[in-house]
Structure formats: structure tokens, C-alpha cells
Amino acid sequence: MGGLVLQIADTNFGEFTLTWGNPMLKSIAVVIGSYLLSVALVMGTDPLLSRMFPGDFVRGRVPSDTALMASTAFFVAISILCAWLCARLAAGSAARHVLWFFILGEAMGIAATIPNWSKDWPHWYWLSWLLTWPVSCWIGLVLARRGVAQQKVRVA
């Protein structure tokens, strides 16, 4: 059975490579893991935003537009980072992995937006996250490809 088998191989320069017994499992783990990391990091910005905008991020209160813009900026930066990580850890096609990362995130974003649409929060906030997600995923993919291309040039 091609279950989850982890093998660590030492390369010539002291780096380690991690191989999985089943590439499909690795692909699923990379996409879901990258997405869960993005969720954790975005949630991790809450204490920082609460310190940057005292009184804005309290239960029952809609934050100011400035605070929501800062939240969106953190979301974009984290989205780019996690899309880059997804592409770099991809078992095969980085573009295919980031596409599934995008699909998962957009589906979850829509699922979060629908029940919150009729609440007091400004609609631009929900839309900004839905519209910046695909662009952030694309930027993360481009940055990952650029890094791989630069590594190949250095080796050659």
C-alpha cells in the first residue's frame, strides 16, 4: 500500500529533502496545510490589529475603515506568502497546486461572506478579500517561479 511514508535523505550540501510515499497525499497536504496556515496567520494578526487600533476590534462593534484596510493589507501579504509556500512545496505542477489553493480559499471566502453580507460591516471589506485573493495567489505563484528560475541560473 502506498501510504504515508516519510523519508529524509541527506544531500551533498547538508540539506534535507522530504519525500512522501504517495505524491497525491503530499499534494493534498500541501494545499490544505498552506490554506490552514493562511487562516492561522490571519487570525494571528488580530492581537496586532487590536493594539494598532485600540477599541476598533471589540465584539459587537464594526471597526473603522482604516482598521479594516489594515486588516485587508495583512490578509493580502499573508495570502501571497502562503501561495508562495504552496507553490514551493508542490509535489508536481506548482500552478496546479496554487489553483487548488485559490479554489479552496475562494470557496471558503464566499461561504464566510454570504452569512455576513446582511450585517453592519461594509460590503467593500468582504469584496476586497474575495477580489484580492486570486491576485495574491497569482503573485505568490509568480514569486515562487522566479525564485526557482534564479536558483537554476546560479547552479548552471
Backbone as JSON, one array per atom type, in Angstrom:
{
  "sequence": "MGGLVLQIADTNFGEFTLTWGNPMLKSIAVVIGSYLLSVALVMGTDPLLSRMFPGDFVRGRVPSDTALMASTAFFVAISILCAWLCARLAAGSAARHVLWFFILGEAMGIAATIPNWSKDWPHWYWLSWLLTWPVSCWIGLVLARRGVAQQKVRVA",
  "N": [[0.85, -1.18, 0.0], [0.54, 2.24, -0.8], [0.92, 4.12, 1.38], [1.37, 6.82, 3.73], [4.58, 7.58, 3.78], [7.46, 8.75, 5.12], [10.57, 9.88, 4.12], [13.78, 10.91, 4.8], [16.38, 12.31, 3.15], [19.83, 12.84, 3.05], [21.51, 15.31, 1.32], [24.31, 16.31, -0.75], [25.15, 18.8, 0.28], [24.39, 19.04, 2.91], [21.74, 19.6, 3.08], [18.31, 18.7, 3.49], [15.97, 16.54, 2.0], [12.55, 15.92, 1.72], [10.55, 13.24, 1.15], [7.5, 11.8, 0.14], [5.57, 8.82, 0.34], [3.33, 8.77, -1.28], [2.51, 10.8, -3.85], [0.07, 12.13, -4.32], [-1.1, 12.36, -1.79], [0.76, 14.07, -0.64], [0.38, 16.35, -2.21], [-2.28, 17.05, -1.54], [-1.92, 17.52, 1.19], [-0.13, 19.68, 1.09], [-1.65, 21.73, -0.17], [-3.93, 21.97, 1.56], [-2.61, 22.33, 3.99], [-1.2, 24.74, 3.49], [-3.34, 26.46, 3.16], [-4.6, 26.29, 5.71], [-2.52, 27.34, 7.24], [-2.57, 29.97, 6.29], [-5.03, 30.81, 7.3], [-4.54, 30.59, 10.07], [-2.44, 32.46, 10.37], [-3.7, 34.85, 9.55], [-5.68, 35.03, 11.51], [-3.95, 35.3, 13.6], [-3.14, 37.91, 13.35], [-4.99, 39.42, 14.66], [-4.51, 40.2, 17.46], [-2.43, 42.04, 17.02], [-3.65, 43.95, 15.34], [-5.57, 44.83, 17.14], [-3.99, 46.18, 18.97], [-2.9, 48.14, 17.33], [-5.14, 49.57, 16.6], [-6.8, 50.57, 18.95], [-9.79, 49.71, 20.59], [-11.2, 49.39, 18.24], [-11.41, 46.72, 17.33], [-13.39, 45.16, 18.86], [-15.84, 43.0, 20.29], [-19.04, 43.14, 18.85], [-18.81, 45.62, 17.68], [-18.32, 47.46, 14.72], [-15.32, 47.75, 13.05], [-13.32, 50.69, 12.22], [-12.95, 52.15, 8.91], [-10.24, 52.54, 8.31], [-8.98, 50.69, 10.03], [-10.04, 48.33, 8.97], [-8.94, 48.42, 6.42], [-6.25, 48.07, 7.06], [-6.39, 45.49, 8.09], [-7.09, 44.14, 5.74], [-4.78, 44.6, 4.26], [-2.9, 43.08, 5.72], [-4.06, 40.59, 5.26], [-3.68, 40.31, 2.47], [-0.85, 40.27, 2.28], [-0.25, 37.96, 3.78], [-1.64, 36.08, 2.26], [-0.21, 36.11, -0.15], [2.28, 35.15, 0.78], [1.54, 32.54, 1.68], [0.55, 31.38, -0.68], [2.89, 31.39, -2.16], [4.4, 29.62, -0.58], [2.87, 27.3, -0.91], [3.26, 26.85, -3.65], [6.04, 26.43, -3.68], [6.31, 24.09, -2.19], [5.04, 22.26, -3.69], [4.29, 19.07, -5.08], [4.28, 18.44, -7.73], [3.19, 20.09, -10.43], [3.42, 23.42, -9.79], [1.63, 25.45, -10.42], [-0.82, 24.11, -10.6], [-1.19, 23.31, -7.96], [-1.38, 25.79, -6.65], [-3.64, 26.72, -7.91], [-5.62, 25.0, -6.85], [-5.34, 25.75, -4.18], [-6.21, 28.4, -4.42], [-8.91, 27.91, -5.25], [-9.94, 26.57, -3.0], [-9.62, 28.57, -1.02], [-11.18, 30.67, -2.1], [-13.72, 29.51, -2.19], [-14.16, 29.11, 0.55], [-14.06, 31.77, 1.33], [-16.32, 32.85, 0.04], [-18.25, 31.33, 1.34], [-18.0, 32.43, 3.89], [-18.67, 35.06, 3.42], [-21.37, 35.18, 2.56], [-23.22, 34.67, 4.85], [-22.54, 36.9, 6.33], [-23.12, 39.14, 4.88], [-25.46, 40.64, 5.25], [-25.03, 41.89, 7.62], [-23.77, 44.63, 9.66], [-21.26, 45.31, 8.7], [-19.12, 46.91, 6.28], [-19.73, 46.38, 2.81], [-17.6, 46.56, 1.0], [-15.44, 45.55, 2.35], [-15.77, 42.73, 2.56], [-15.84, 42.13, -0.16], [-13.33, 43.05, -0.95], [-11.58, 41.15, 0.12], [-12.4, 38.87, -1.26], [-11.75, 39.62, -3.88], [-9.03, 40.27, -3.83], [-7.83, 37.9, -3.17], [-7.5, 36.02, -5.45], [-5.6, 37.49, -6.94], [-3.5, 37.73, -5.13], [-2.82, 35.02, -4.85], [-1.87, 34.51, -7.43], [0.35, 36.26, -7.51], [1.94, 35.11, -5.5], [2.5, 32.64, -6.74], [3.95, 33.53, -9.01], [6.19, 34.7, -7.75], [7.29, 32.42, -6.55], [7.98, 30.92, -8.79], [9.85, 32.64, -9.92], [11.85, 32.55, -7.98], [12.67, 29.86, -8.21], [13.63, 29.87, -10.84], [15.8, 31.62, -10.57], [17.42, 30.12, -8.89], [18.09, 28.01, -10.58], [19.61, 29.34, -12.47], [21.84, 30.12, -10.96], [22.96, 27.63, -10.36], [23.69, 26.67, -12.86]],
  "CA": [[0.0, 0.0, 0.0], [1.35, 3.46, -0.92], [0.52, 5.04, 2.43], [2.22, 7.96, 4.05], [5.92, 7.16, 4.16], [8.36, 9.89, 5.09], [11.97, 9.54, 4.02], [14.63, 12.09, 4.79], [17.65, 11.97, 2.5], [20.87, 13.86, 3.16], [22.16, 15.61, 0.04], [25.73, 16.63, -0.64], [25.44, 20.06, 0.97], [23.81, 19.06, 4.23], [20.31, 19.92, 3.03], [17.5, 17.51, 3.58], [14.78, 16.51, 1.17], [11.48, 15.15, 2.32], [9.75, 12.59, 0.12], [6.33, 11.1, 0.63], [5.3, 7.62, -0.41], [2.23, 8.99, -2.21], [2.52, 12.21, -4.26], [-1.27, 12.72, -4.19], [-1.26, 12.76, -0.39], [1.6, 15.26, -0.41], [-0.29, 17.48, -2.86], [-3.43, 17.43, -0.72], [-1.38, 18.08, 2.43], [0.47, 20.99, 0.79], [-2.72, 22.69, -0.42], [-4.72, 22.19, 2.78], [-1.72, 22.91, 5.0], [-0.94, 26.14, 3.15], [-4.56, 27.22, 3.45], [-4.76, 26.38, 7.17], [-1.51, 28.29, 7.72], [-3.05, 31.33, 5.99], [-6.1, 31.1, 8.28], [-3.91, 30.8, 11.38], [-1.69, 33.72, 10.36], [-4.66, 35.96, 9.51], [-6.25, 35.13, 12.86], [-2.87, 35.76, 14.47], [-2.98, 39.36, 13.26], [-6.0, 40.09, 15.48], [-3.94, 40.95, 18.59], [-1.66, 43.17, 16.49], [-4.62, 44.96, 14.9], [-6.2, 45.39, 18.35], [-3.04, 47.15, 19.55], [-2.74, 49.25, 16.38], [-6.41, 50.3, 16.55], [-7.48, 50.27, 20.22], [-11.24, 49.94, 20.61], [-11.83, 49.08, 16.97], [-11.67, 45.3, 17.18], [-14.07, 44.62, 20.04], [-17.06, 42.29, 19.93], [-20.25, 43.95, 18.73], [-18.52, 46.91, 17.06], [-17.72, 47.4, 13.39], [-14.1, 48.57, 13.05], [-13.24, 51.82, 11.3], [-12.45, 51.82, 7.58], [-8.78, 52.46, 8.37], [-8.64, 49.41, 10.64], [-10.39, 47.28, 8.01], [-7.94, 48.47, 5.35], [-5.04, 47.43, 7.6], [-6.69, 44.06, 8.13], [-7.03, 43.66, 4.36], [-3.36, 44.61, 3.86], [-2.3, 41.89, 6.33], [-4.61, 39.44, 4.54], [-3.01, 40.21, 1.17], [0.54, 39.85, 2.5], [-0.28, 36.56, 4.22], [-2.1, 35.29, 1.12], [0.94, 35.98, -1.07], [3.24, 34.26, 1.44], [1.06, 31.16, 1.71], [0.52, 30.89, -2.06], [4.3, 31.13, -2.48], [4.77, 28.39, 0.12], [2.16, 26.22, -1.59], [3.96, 26.6, -4.92], [7.39, 25.91, -3.41], [6.23, 22.74, -1.64], [4.24, 21.43, -4.61], [4.89, 17.8, -5.48], [4.38, 18.44, -9.2], [2.93, 21.4, -11.01], [3.16, 24.48, -8.8], [0.43, 26.18, -10.83], [-2.0, 23.31, -10.24], [-1.34, 23.38, -6.51], [-1.86, 27.13, -6.29], [-5.03, 26.79, -8.39], [-6.47, 24.37, -5.83], [-5.25, 26.65, -3.02], [-7.12, 29.5, -4.75], [-10.29, 27.42, -5.25], [-10.31, 26.32, -1.6], [-9.75, 29.85, -0.32], [-12.3, 31.45, -2.64], [-14.94, 28.85, -1.73], [-14.32, 29.43, 1.97], [-14.36, 33.19, 1.4], [-17.73, 33.02, -0.33], [-19.04, 30.75, 2.44], [-17.96, 33.37, 5.02], [-19.28, 36.33, 3.02], [-22.83, 35.08, 2.42], [-23.97, 34.94, 6.08], [-22.16, 38.2, 6.91], [-23.46, 40.21, 3.95], [-26.56, 41.49, 5.76], [-24.64, 42.51, 8.88], [-23.43, 46.05, 9.55], [-19.92, 45.53, 8.14], [-19.19, 47.43, 4.91], [-19.61, 45.37, 1.76], [-16.3, 46.64, 0.34], [-14.5, 44.73, 3.1], [-15.92, 41.34, 2.12], [-15.46, 42.06, -1.58], [-11.88, 43.24, -1.11], [-10.92, 39.88, 0.39], [-12.71, 37.95, -2.38], [-11.1, 40.07, -5.11], [-7.57, 40.26, -3.69], [-7.36, 36.51, -3.01], [-6.91, 35.46, -6.68], [-4.4, 38.26, -7.32], [-2.45, 37.33, -4.19], [-2.39, 33.67, -5.22], [-1.07, 34.63, -8.66], [1.64, 36.88, -7.16], [2.71, 34.08, -4.8], [2.97, 31.69, -7.75], [4.99, 34.19, -9.81], [7.39, 34.83, -6.91], [7.87, 31.09, -6.38], [8.62, 30.55, -10.06], [11.03, 33.49, -10.08], [12.89, 32.0, -7.09], [13.18, 28.62, -8.79], [14.41, 30.24, -12.03], [17.07, 32.2, -10.11], [18.24, 29.02, -8.37], [18.6, 27.25, -11.71], [20.65, 30.15, -13.11], [23.01, 30.06, -10.1], [23.53, 26.3, -10.47], [24.24, 26.46, -14.2]],
  "C": [[0.88, 1.24, 0.0], [0.97, 4.5, 0.11], [1.52, 6.15, 2.64], [3.55, 7.45, 4.58], [6.83, 8.36, 4.04], [9.8, 9.38, 5.05], [12.77, 10.84, 3.98], [15.98, 11.66, 4.23], [18.61, 13.13, 2.63], [21.49, 14.06, 1.78], [23.59, 16.02, 0.3], [26.04, 17.84, 0.23], [24.78, 20.15, 2.33], [22.34, 19.46, 4.25], [19.54, 18.61, 3.08], [16.31, 17.63, 2.64], [13.78, 15.57, 1.82], [10.65, 14.55, 1.2], [8.62, 11.82, 0.78], [6.13, 9.88, -0.24], [4.23, 7.82, -1.47], [2.19, 10.46, -2.59], [1.16, 12.89, -4.13], [-1.52, 13.18, -2.76], [-0.44, 14.01, -0.09], [0.93, 16.49, -1.02], [-1.46, 17.98, -2.03], [-2.95, 18.09, 0.57], [-0.81, 19.48, 2.21], [-0.62, 22.04, 0.62], [-3.49, 23.0, 0.86], [-3.85, 22.81, 3.87], [-1.42, 24.37, 4.75], [-2.16, 27.0, 3.47], [-4.76, 27.38, 4.96], [-3.73, 27.32, 7.79], [-1.98, 29.72, 7.46], [-4.14, 31.73, 6.98], [-5.49, 31.41, 9.64], [-3.16, 32.13, 11.43], [-2.63, 34.93, 10.32], [-5.29, 36.13, 10.89], [-5.21, 35.63, 13.85], [-2.62, 37.26, 14.39], [-3.98, 40.11, 14.14], [-5.41, 40.83, 16.68], [-3.14, 42.18, 18.13], [-2.59, 44.3, 16.06], [-5.31, 45.61, 16.09], [-5.3, 46.4, 19.03], [-2.87, 48.37, 18.65], [-3.97, 50.16, 16.37], [-7.21, 49.99, 17.82], [-8.97, 50.63, 20.14], [-11.95, 49.6, 19.32], [-12.25, 47.61, 16.86], [-12.2, 44.7, 18.48], [-15.4, 44.01, 19.58], [-18.25, 43.26, 19.91], [-20.03, 45.31, 18.07], [-17.88, 46.68, 15.7], [-16.49, 48.29, 13.4], [-14.18, 49.71, 12.03], [-12.72, 51.35, 9.94], [-10.93, 51.67, 7.57], [-8.32, 51.14, 8.96], [-8.93, 48.26, 9.69], [-9.42, 47.26, 6.83], [-6.62, 47.82, 5.81], [-5.22, 45.92, 7.68], [-6.59, 43.45, 6.74], [-5.58, 43.62, 3.88], [-2.63, 43.4, 4.45], [-2.77, 40.64, 5.59], [-3.9, 39.24, 3.21], [-1.58, 39.71, 1.34], [0.62, 38.38, 2.89], [-0.7, 35.64, 3.06], [-0.97, 35.06, 0.12], [1.96, 35.0, -0.49], [2.8, 32.8, 1.37], [0.91, 30.57, 0.31], [1.93, 30.56, -2.53], [4.75, 29.81, -1.85], [4.12, 27.18, -0.54], [2.87, 25.85, -2.89], [5.32, 25.96, -4.69], [7.36, 24.46, -2.92], [5.5, 21.77, -2.56], [5.0, 20.19, -5.05], [5.1, 17.74, -6.99], [4.23, 19.86, -9.71], [2.57, 22.42, -9.93], [1.87, 25.22, -9.14], [-0.84, 25.42, -10.44], [-2.24, 23.35, -8.74], [-1.91, 24.73, -6.08], [-3.29, 27.32, -6.79], [-5.98, 26.16, -7.36], [-6.47, 25.17, -4.53], [-6.21, 27.82, -3.21], [-8.57, 29.05, -4.65], [-10.78, 27.2, -3.82], [-10.54, 27.63, -0.86], [-10.94, 30.67, -0.8], [-13.63, 30.84, -2.19], [-15.2, 29.17, -0.25], [-14.65, 30.91, 2.17], [-15.81, 33.49, 1.07], [-18.63, 32.49, 0.78], [-19.06, 31.67, 3.66], [-18.69, 34.67, 4.69], [-20.81, 36.26, 3.04], [-23.56, 35.34, 3.74], [-23.67, 36.31, 6.7], [-22.6, 39.39, 6.06], [-24.5, 41.18, 4.53], [-26.23, 42.12, 7.12], [-24.16, 43.93, 8.63], [-22.06, 46.33, 8.92], [-20.03, 46.04, 6.71], [-18.95, 46.33, 3.87], [-18.24, 45.39, 1.08], [-15.28, 45.73, 1.04], [-14.56, 43.27, 2.64], [-15.47, 41.19, 0.67], [-13.96, 42.2, -1.78], [-11.13, 41.93, -0.84], [-11.17, 38.89, -0.75], [-11.95, 38.33, -3.65], [-9.57, 40.08, -5.01], [-7.01, 38.85, -3.57], [-6.79, 35.95, -4.31], [-5.64, 36.18, -7.11], [-3.24, 37.88, -6.41], [-1.92, 35.94, -4.5], [-1.49, 33.71, -6.45], [0.31, 35.22, -8.34], [2.52, 35.87, -6.43], [3.29, 33.06, -5.75], [4.11, 32.29, -8.57], [6.3, 34.32, -9.01], [8.07, 33.48, -6.72], [8.58, 30.66, -7.65], [9.89, 31.36, -10.28], [12.18, 32.97, -9.21], [13.49, 30.73, -7.63], [14.05, 28.92, -10.0], [15.76, 30.81, -11.62], [17.99, 31.12, -9.56], [18.85, 28.22, -9.51], [19.71, 28.02, -12.41], [21.93, 30.06, -12.29], [23.72, 28.71, -10.23], [24.24, 26.11, -11.79], [25.55, 27.13, -14.42]]
}
